[in-house]
Amino acid sequence: MSWLHWFDNTALVGFYALGLVAIIASLRVIMLANPVHAILSMIVTLLALAGIFFILGAPFAGALQVIVYAGAILVLFVFVIMMLNLGTKNEERESKWLSSDTWAVPAALTFIIAVVLTYLISMGNGLSHADGSVVAATIGAETVSAKQVGIALFTEYLLLVEVAALLLLAALVAAYHLGKRALDDENDSHNRHLAAPRGHTDQDFDYQSIDAKEFINTNIQYNKNDASYNARPNLHNKEDS
């Protein structure tokens, strides 16, 4: 058969194997309802994509994929979600997640990724560097190094890099203002509730029409009717005088 010649190229076999792993893990990300399970499958997807980058001759992009995305951002997401899911019910539910049905598929996919990458790195194409280190099997003869990526980013694509930096800065400023406005609204609501006279809520208290003197007198009148006020004779005697 014509497709049997694919197995003569170890890099091509590894490429399709990692592509299949990435597709399966991506489908699990979409289909799983539990966010922790979905993120774990997403980590497997990114690891498979990192292996594909290595096979395509872009080891720097593959390393960034592992370090930044799979190793930092998504792991942070996992910790945040697990920290937010607190309580007895969540603890009982998380104990069920430790069953083999939960981690068997991600573990199997990760094992396939490890086997493929180990084979490609150890076997390679029979090539070696001047220092004797083995060249991993790649598709194509050219390998893009980190130096070439840096030169391209800060020469030919310098404008695009600056635009991307401005977009990230704008997103950061917008997120800060949205979060600050929500916090200010919450503080205003809390202050209104504290400022309302006893026996009244902040909904039935008109803050626009009352002046400072009337507000103080109203609070004193409500405090006089309070048992805690009557229990302190020294204080309310001074106020009455």
N, C-alpha and C positions, 0 to 999 in steps of 0.2 A: 504494500500500500504506500501511497505517496506521502502520507502523514507520518510514516515511521521514521523518516529522516530527521524529524524534529528531535528525536531522542539522541541523535548524534551531537547536538549542541546542548551542552549542559545549561548554558545561560538561558536559552529559549525555554527549556523545560522548567527551570526555576521561575522564569517570568510568568508563565501561564499558571504555575502552581500558586504563586503568591497572588496573582490576579484572581484566581478562584477563591482563595482565602479571603481576600478583600471584599469580594462580592457577597460571600456568605455572611461575613461579619457585618457588612453594611445592611443587609436585609434584616439581620437580628436587631440592629439599631432602630430600624423603622418599626418592626413588628412587636418588640418587647415593650410592655406597658410600664415596667418598673424602671425608674431613671437610673438607678445604680447599675442594673444589668445592662441597660443601653449604653452607658458610658464605658463599661468594661469591654463591650463589643466594639465600641468606637476606638478604644485603645488598640485592640487587635487589628482593626482596619488600618490605623495609622502605622503600626509596626509593619504590616504587609506592604503598605505604600513606601515606607522607608526602604524595605528590601528591594522593591522595584526600582527605586532611585539608584540604589547601589548597582543593580544589574545594568541599568541604562548608562552607567558611567558618570553618575553625579553623586559621589560619596559625600560631598559637603551638604547637599540638599537632604540626603538621607539622614545624616547626623543631626541636622537641624530638626528634621521631622521627629526624630526620637527624643532629642533633648528638650525642645521647646513645646511641642504639641503633646506627644504621648507621655513624656516624662515630667512635664510641669503643669500645663494648663488643665488637661483632663484629670490628672491626679488631684489637682486642687479642687476641681469640680466634685470629684468623688468625696473628698474630705468635707466639703461644704454641705453636700446633700446628706451625708451620714451624720454630720453634727446637727443639722436641722431636724432630722428625724429622731427626736428624743421622746421618751415616755415608755411606759410598760407595754402598751400595745405594739409599738414599733419594735421594741426589743424582742417580743414574741414572734413578730413577723420576720425580723432579721434572722432569728434562729432557724427559721424554715429555709432561708436563702442559702444556708450552708450545705444543703443537700446536694448530692451528686448531679441532679438534673440541672442545677444552676450553673456550676462551674465546669462541667464536663466538656461542653462544646467550646467555650473560650480556651480552656486548657489544651484541648486537642488542636485547635487552630494555631495557637501559639507554638505548640510543639512542632507542627508542620513548618512554620516560619523558621524556627531554630534549626531544624534539620536541613532545610533548603539553603539557608545562609551559611551554615557550617560546611556543607558540601561544596558550595561554590567557592568559598574562601580557601578551603583546604586543597581542593583539586585544581580549580582554575582551568586555564587553557595550556598548562605546561610552561607558562612564562614566569619570569622572576625579575625583580629589580636588581640594580647593581649591588645592593647590600645583601642580596640573597632572599629578601622577603618575597612571598608568593603573591602574584597578581590574581585577584579574584576574577572569575569568569564574568565577562560583560558582553553586552550586545553592541557591536561597533568597536572600532579600533581606538577612538578618542575618549579620554577620560577628563572630565572638567574638574580642575582642582579648586581649592578654596581661594587661591591667589587669583586665578582667572575670574572667579565670580566677583571678588572684590574690585578688580580692575574694571570689569564690565559695569558694575553697579555705580561706581563713582566717576565714570567717564561717559560712556554711551547712554546710560540710563539714569544719569544724575538728576534730571528734572523729574522723572517719575518717582524716584526715591524721595525727593523733597515733597512732592505732592502727597505721597502716601504718609509721610510724617505729619503734614498739616492735617490730613484727614483724621489720623489717630488723635492728634491734639484737639481737634474740634469735637470729636466723639467724647474725649475725656472731659472737656469743659462742659459739654451738654449734659453728660451724666451727672456731673457735680451739681449743676444748677437744678436739675430735676430732683435729685435727692435732697438738696438743701430746701427747695420749696416745699416738698412733702414734709420735711422735718419742721419747718416753720409753721405750716398749717396745723400740724399736730400740737406744737407748743402753744399756738394761739388758742386752740380749742381747750387745751388743758388750763390755760390761764383764765379763760372765760368761765370755766366751770368753778375754779377756785374763787373768782371774784364775785360770783352770784351770791346774794343774801341767802342765809339759811332758810330752808323751806321752799326755795325757788330754784329752778333749773336755769341753765344758760339759754334755753329756748324761750322762756317766758319773761326774761329780764331784758329790758331795753337799754342798751349801753349808749345809744346815741342821744337820748333825751334826758338823761339824768346827769346832774352836775356833781361835783366832788363833795360839796357839803351835804346834799341830800343823800348821796351814796353812803357817807360816813354815818349820818344819823340813822339811816335805815339799818345798817349793820349793827349799830349799838342797840337799836330797839329789838332786833332779833336775838342779839346776844343776851339781853336782859331776860328774855323769855326762856333762855336755855338753862338747863339744870347745872351745866358746868359753870355758867356765869354766876349763878346764885350761890354756888359752893365756894366762891372766892369773895368774901365780904370786903376785904381790904381794897381790892381793885375797883369794884363797882361803887363803893362808897366814895372813892376819890372822883370817879366819873360823874356821879350824881351831884356831888358838891360843886 
